[in-house]
């Protein structure tokens, strides 16, 4: 059973930075594309960023472009989300998710991902 484990969340002031990590137990076809999502209270889960293990292509939501950076370390089976210039609106639980190869039509949809981590809370104070 593939597992994804996030870490790195916490409390930070607006304008600060955090880096989240997602360790993937097994790189398979079903986890070759890794994404980060955020879910704020009473809101739907929203796509943030995504990356593949084998290519340098990345995808970002417009709301985080220029502030967040997704990267990977294949040797450690780990995907990172560097979050800079954090805003109170970034407050949410952040999840990493593993899914099949990139598709331009649905890479941002939560229901395409088969494996999810437990989530890590990020709170940005004003």
N, C-alpha and C positions, 0 to 999 in steps of 0.2 A: 504494500500500500504506500503510494507516494505521499510524502508529508512536506508541508511548507511551514516554516517557522519564522515569524517576524520578530524583530527586536529593534530597540533604539528610540521608541517613543518617549514622550515626557512633556514637561511644562517648560515653555520658553516665552520670552517676551517678544512682542511684535518687533520685526526687524532682525530677529535672531535666526539661527540655523540649527538644523538637526539632520542627522543621517540615519536612515532606516536600513535595516538589513533583512534579507529574506534568504534563508538557507533551504535549498531544495534537496530532498533526500535522494532523488533519482532523476537523472535527465533522460527522458524518454520522448517518444513522438508526442505523447499527450502533455508534456511539459516543456516543449521546445520553445514556447513563446511565453514569456513571463510579463505580467502586468501588475501595476499598482492601481488600486482603487481607494477612494475615500468615501466614508459614509458618516454624515453629520446626523445628529438627532432629528428624527421625523423626516428625513430626506432619503431619497433613493441613493443606491451605491453608484458612484460616478467614476468614470475612467480618469486616470491621471497620466500614466506613462507606461510604455511597454518596450521590450527589447527581446531579441532572439539570442540564443547561445552561440550561433554559428556565424552571424553577420553583425555588422556594425550599425545597421539601421535602427533607429529609435522613433517612437511616436509619443507625442505629448498633447495633452489638452491645452486649449488656448489659454486657459486661466493660469497655467503654471509655466508656460514657455518663458525662458529667460530667467526663471527663478529656481526651477527644479531640474536636476540632472539624473538620469537613470544610467547605471553602468553595471557591469558584471565581472565576476572573477570566475572563470571556468574551472580553474584548479580547485576552488573552494565551493563550487556549486552555489554561489551566492550572488544575488542581485541586490544592488544598493539603490537607494533614492536619497540623493543629496538635496536638501530643501533649504533654500536661502531666502532672505527677505520675507520671512514668514509674516502672515497677516492673521488677525483674529478669525477671518473667514476660512482659514485653513484648518481650524479646529475640527477634528473628526477622528473616527477610528480608521486606520489605514490597513488595508489588506493587500497581500500579494496573492496572485492567482496564476496557475499554470494551465496552458491550453495548447491546442494544436497549432500548426504553422500559421503565420500571418495571413489574414484575409482583409483586404481593404474595405470590405462591406460590413464587417462586424467585429473588428478587433477591439472596439470600445464597448461592446455589449457584455455585461456580466454573465449572461447565460451561455456564452461560448466556452467558458472556462470550467474545467472539470475538477480542479483541485484548488483549495483555498487554505490559507493560513488562518490562525485564530484571531488575528488583528492586533494592532498596537495603537494605543491612544496617543494622539498628539493634541496638546492644548496650547493655544497661543493667547497670551494675555495682552490686553491693550495698555 
